[in-house]
Amino acid sequence: MSHSKPDYRQLAAFLIQPLLDFPEQLTVSSELTLGGKKTWLRVAFATADKGRVFGRGGRTIQAIRIVLECSAQVAEQEVYLEVFE
């Protein structure tokens, strides 16, 4: 069964943007490796929004990573999310 590749950048932005007080500062970039099987996402946003994105004990950012990883599994791929200041 063939799956189309999810738009991980758009999905990450969709999940993170509602948490931000300064959504205009959100940037999401991606890099493909291993012939497109692995995607590295790099997100950056205002420092003031860090607490809201990470959540208590990192629970919110972990939930975002799980959603991204599950969408990648369906497409038989891997996705990793890195946060930059």
C-alpha positions in Angstrom: 0.0 0.0 0.0 1.5 3.3 -1.1 1.1 6.4 1.1 1.6 10.0 0.1 4.2 11.8 2.1 2.7 14.1 4.9 3.6 17.8 4.8 5.5 17.7 8.1 6.4 21.4 8.0 2.7 22.3 7.7 1.6 19.9 10.4 4.2 21.2 12.8 3.2 24.8 12.2 -0.5 23.8 12.6 0.2 22.2 16.0 2.6 24.8 17.4 1.1 28.1 16.1 -2.0 28.1 18.3 0.3 28.0 21.4 2.2 31.1 20.4 1.7 34.7 21.6 4.0 35.7 18.7 3.0 33.3 15.8 4.6 35.6 13.2 8.0 34.6 14.6 7.5 30.9 14.0 9.8 29.3 11.4 9.7 25.7 10.4 12.4 24.3 8.1 13.0 20.7 7.0 15.8 18.6 5.6 15.4 15.1 4.0 17.9 12.4 4.5 18.2 8.7 3.5 16.5 9.1 0.2 13.5 11.0 1.7 12.8 8.3 4.4 13.9 10.6 7.3 12.8 14.2 7.8 14.5 16.6 10.3 12.3 19.5 11.3 13.8 22.5 12.9 11.4 25.0 14.6 12.2 28.4 16.0 9.9 30.9 17.8 10.0 33.8 20.2 11.8 33.1 23.4 8.7 34.4 25.3 6.7 31.5 23.9 9.1 28.7 25.0 7.1 27.8 28.1 3.9 27.5 26.3 5.3 25.3 23.5 7.3 23.0 25.9 4.5 22.8 28.5 4.8 21.5 32.0 7.7 19.0 32.2 8.0 19.1 28.4 4.6 17.4 27.9 3.3 19.6 25.1 6.4 19.4 22.9 6.4 15.6 23.5 2.8 15.4 22.4 3.6 17.4 19.2 6.5 15.0 18.5 4.3 12.0 19.0 1.7 13.3 16.5 4.5 14.0 13.9 6.0 10.5 14.5 2.7 8.8 14.1 2.0 10.6 10.8 5.4 9.5 9.6 4.9 5.9 10.7 1.7 5.7 8.5 3.8 6.9 5.6 6.6 4.4 6.5 9.0 7.3 7.3 10.7 8.9 10.3 10.5 12.5 11.4 12.5 14.3 14.1 11.7 17.6 15.6 14.4 20.0 16.9 13.7 23.3 18.6 16.1 26.2 18.1 16.2 29.5 20.0 
